[in-house]
Amino acid sequence: MTSAPVGAYQCEEGTHDFTTGCGYVTPEATCDNPNPVTDTSGEVCDYTACYCDSPTVRDTTTDKCVRLEDCPKKEEKKDVEKKEEKKDEEKKEEEKKGVEKKGEKKDEEKKEVENKEEEKKYEEKKEEEKKDVEKKELAKKY
């Protein structure tokens, strides 16, 4: 089941809509900040979000509502963050390799074109030399 609609969507089960109208925003309770304080630095209008129903809080690593005692421990959270960072780094390395391979292909294609041009020039030069030899032989005959 779902709760009341929020804006153009509905909140998931276990959450409720939080709207300010025009007023101060209280951040959602999370594992890192289970008792958030209302931000009075400025009023916000038309803020809408789905907050976890009490007694649960948002686990920001999974984006799920969990009981405070089920929140990951600081070390577990660090491990999860490290794994995510490692995945991001690996992805970047793969992308970098892909770019390098594309660059290598372009270099190979460029060399191939250059080699063909050199071959063509060599063949043309040989052809000219052959014609020169034929001209000299004809000149000797006459």
N, C-alpha and C positions, 0 to 999 in steps of 0.2 A: 504494500500500500504506500501511497505517497501523501505527503502533507499538502497544504494549500499551495497553489501556484505562486511563484515569485517571478514577476516580470513575464517574460515569454516562456519560462520553463518552470518545472516543479521541483521541489526539494525531495531528496531521497529519503527513504524511511530512516528514522533515527536522527533526522535533522529538522530544523524549523526555519522559517524565513525571518530574517532580521532586516528591518528597514528603518531608516532614520527620518524619513520625510525630510525635514530640514533640522539638523541637530548635530550633536556630538556623536562620534563613532566609538563604540567599545569594540576593540578587536576580539576575534573569536578566541575562546580558550583553547590552548594547544598543550602538547606535552611539555614544551619548553616554557610556556607561560600559562599555567593553569588558572591563574587569577588575574586576568588582564584589567588594566585601569582605563577608564574612559579618557580618550584623547580630547582635551579641551583647548587645544591650540587653534582650532578653527571648526566652524560648523560645516557640515557636508549635506547637500541636498540630494534626494533620490538615490541614496546608497541602498542597495539590496544585495543580500547574500544568504546562503543557506549555512547556518551555524549548527554544530552538533548539539543534540539535546543533552541536558544535564542528566546524569552525572558523567557523561562522556566528554572527551576533549579531542581535538584534531591532532592526529599523528601526521606531522608534516612530511615525514619520509614516505608514507604510503598514501596520504591524503584521505585516510579513513578515520571514522570516529571510534575511539577506543576508551576503555576505562583507564583512569590515570595510572592504576597499578599495572596495566598492560602496556604502558608506554615503553619503548625501547630504552634500555639503560644508555647512559652517555657513551660508554665504550662501544656498545652495539651500534649506536647511531653513527659514531665515528667510522666503524667498520663499513657500514652501509654507504656512507658518504665517500670513503676511500674507494670502495668498489665502483661506485658511480663515476668518480673522477678517473679511475683507471680505464673504465669503459670509454669515457669521453676521449681520453688520451689515445687509446687504441683506435678509436674511430677516426680521430684527426690524423693519426699516422697512416691509416689505410687510405684516407682521402689524399694525403700528401703523396703517398706512393702512386696513387692513381694519376695525380697531376704529373708526377715525374715520368711515369710510363707514357703518358700522352706526349710529354716533351721529348722523350726518347724516340717515340714513333715519328714525331715531326723531324727530329734530327736525322733519323734513318732515311726517311722519305727525301729529305733535302740532299743527303749524301748520294742517294740513288739517282736523283735528278742530275746532280753534278757529275756523277760518273757517266751517265748516258750522254750528257753534253760533251764531256771529254772524249768519249768514244766516237761521237759524231765528228768532232773536230779532227780527231786522229784519222778517221776514215776519209774525210774531205782532203786532208793534207796528203794522204797516200794517193788519192785519186789525182790530185794536182801534180804530184811527182810523176805519176804514171803518164799523164798527158804530156808533161815536159819531156820525158824520155821519148815518147812517141814523136813529138815535134822534132827533137834532135835527130832521131833516126830518119825521119822524112827529109830533113834538111841535108843530111849526109848523102841521101840518094840523089838529090838534085843538084 
